[in-house]
Structure formats: C-alpha cells, structure tokens
Amino acid sequence: MAPMSVIDYLVVHELAHLKYPNHSKEFWQLVEAVIPNYKEKQEWLRINGRRLTI
C-alpha cells in the first residue's frame, strides 16, 4: 500500500482536475498550494507505482 501522504497527493491531483482538466501551470500551482512537496510524492510513485494494486 502507498503511504497515506501519497494517497493524499493522488486525491488532490484528481480533484484539481475538476478545476483544470489539464496539467497546466495553474493546475500544478493548485496542487502545490495543498501539497507543497508534491514532487516528492510523484517521485515515490515513479519508483514504486508499478508495485501498487487495487
């Protein structure tokens, strides 16, 4: 299972798409406003994401 902080990032990422349906600068600014260290979460997913299952 992913760390709760990574799950939080995923939820924020998907919710941000309700306002910005793309990965624009504004999208990432919104994500960063809620999860300031979101790039660490992206890195965790890059390294570990393939091991996750639903």
N, C-alpha and C positions, 0 to 999 in steps of 0.2 A: 504494500500500500504506500501511496505517496505521503510525504509529510503534510500535516494539516496546512502549513503555510503555502505549500504548492497547490493544494486544492483550493485554498482561498484565492490564489492568483488565477487559477483556471476559471473560477466563478466570476471574478471581477473582469477578466478578459472577455468572457462571453456576454456578461451584462453590458460592458462598454459597447459591444456591437449593436445593442438596441439604439444607441445614440449615433454611433458611427459604424456603418456597415462595411467598413474597410479598415486597413491598418495605416491610416493617415497619421500625420504628426499630431493632430488633435486627439486621435484615438489613444496614442501612446501617452500623451500628456494626461489624459483622464486616468488611464491605468496607473501611471506613476503617482498621481495625486492620492490614490488609495493604497497602492503597494509601492512605496518608494524604491525598494530593492527588487523590483520585478525581474530585472535582468539575471539575478541570481537564481530565481525560480525557473526562468527559461533555460538556464544552463543545466540545472538539475534535471529538467525534462529532456534536454538534448542527450544527456548522459544516460539517464535511467528510464526514459519514457517507454522504450520498447519492452521493458520487463513488466509494465503495468497491464492488468487485465480488468475487465468489468465483471 
